Amino acid sequence: MNFLWFIMVGLVAGWLAEVLTRKNDPGLIISIIYGVLGASIGGFVFNYFGFVTGGGFGSQVLVATSGAVILIVFLRFIRTSDVKTGR
């Protein structure tokens, strides 16, 4: 059941991150990947800065969405710099 919960949080967080960054819809699987990776990144960032969140669905989605937004912006930056350098 925990695995399904993790996938559900990842899906919602990935979709929200795509909406917030105005990214075109890459598909269900990529949204889940953004959300799951974003949960790891968001958890690290929130922990590093000392932010404490609750254990509910909303706070998990908030942390995962924050991390997914960071991930999407970072990937966009890398792709843009690759285009500028001609790689």
C-alpha positions as MATLAB code, in Angstrom:
seq = 'MNFLWFIMVGLVAGWLAEVLTRKNDPGLIISIIYGVLGASIGGFVFNYFGFVTGGGFGSQVLVATSGAVILIVFLRFIRTSDVKTGR';
ca = [
       0.000    0.000    0.000;
       2.883    2.385    0.718;
       4.134    1.953   -2.842;
       0.748    2.966   -4.262;
       0.622    5.966   -1.916;
       4.107    7.021   -3.068;
       3.087    6.725   -6.728;
      -0.119    8.689   -6.089;
       1.776   11.512   -4.346;
       4.335   11.479   -7.160;
       1.634   11.726   -9.817;
      -0.118   14.660   -8.165;
       3.156   16.451   -7.395;
       4.530   15.905  -10.898;
       1.347   17.199  -12.492;
       1.283   20.274  -10.224;
       4.955   20.985  -10.957;
       4.278   20.797  -14.694;
       1.380   23.227  -14.329;
       3.453   25.631  -12.206;
       6.394   25.604  -14.620;
       4.151   25.725  -17.707;
       5.736   22.575  -19.054;
       3.940   20.701  -21.820;
       2.352   17.447  -20.715;
       5.090   14.799  -21.122;
       2.839   11.929  -20.072;
       1.773    9.963  -17.037;
       5.011    8.067  -16.421;
       7.217   11.173  -16.692;
       4.863   13.050  -14.325;
       5.245   10.259  -11.767;
       9.026   10.301  -12.193;
       9.126   14.085  -11.695;
       7.012   13.717   -8.569;
       8.983   10.821   -7.082;
      12.364   12.434   -7.745;
      10.901   15.735   -6.574;
       9.901   14.129   -3.280;
      13.525   13.192   -2.657;
      14.827   16.616   -3.658;
      12.100   18.443   -1.743;
      12.674   16.323    1.355;
      16.377   17.134    1.258;
      15.811   20.883    0.736;
      13.122   21.151    3.432;
      15.291   19.191    5.879;
      18.390   21.263    5.038;
      16.605   24.538    5.793;
      14.909   23.134    8.896;
      11.317   23.250    7.668;
       9.027   20.777    9.381;
       5.922   19.501    7.629;
       3.171   17.197    8.795;
       2.730   13.655    7.617;
      -0.508   14.124    5.692;
      -1.174   13.923    1.982;
      -1.149   17.713    1.529;
       2.230   18.247    3.134;
       3.741   15.336    1.209;
       2.433   16.801   -2.046;
       3.796   20.236   -1.080;
       7.295   18.887   -0.454;
       7.255   16.686   -3.572;
       5.897   19.490   -5.764;
       8.569   21.887   -4.513;
      11.268   19.375   -5.341;
       9.738   18.590   -8.738;
       9.672   22.290   -9.624;
      13.356   22.529   -8.683;
      14.063   19.465  -10.838;
      12.160   20.781  -13.880;
      13.807   24.211  -13.663;
      17.234   22.571  -13.323;
      16.609   20.291  -16.321;
      15.349   23.243  -18.354;
      18.509   25.181  -17.446;
      20.731   22.295  -18.553;
      18.875   21.885  -21.852;
      19.026   25.614  -22.540;
      22.736   25.804  -21.801;
      23.381   22.786  -24.063;
      21.593   24.535  -26.926;
      23.624   27.699  -26.389;
      26.934   25.839  -26.356;
      26.029   23.725  -29.384;
      26.144   20.304  -27.718;
];
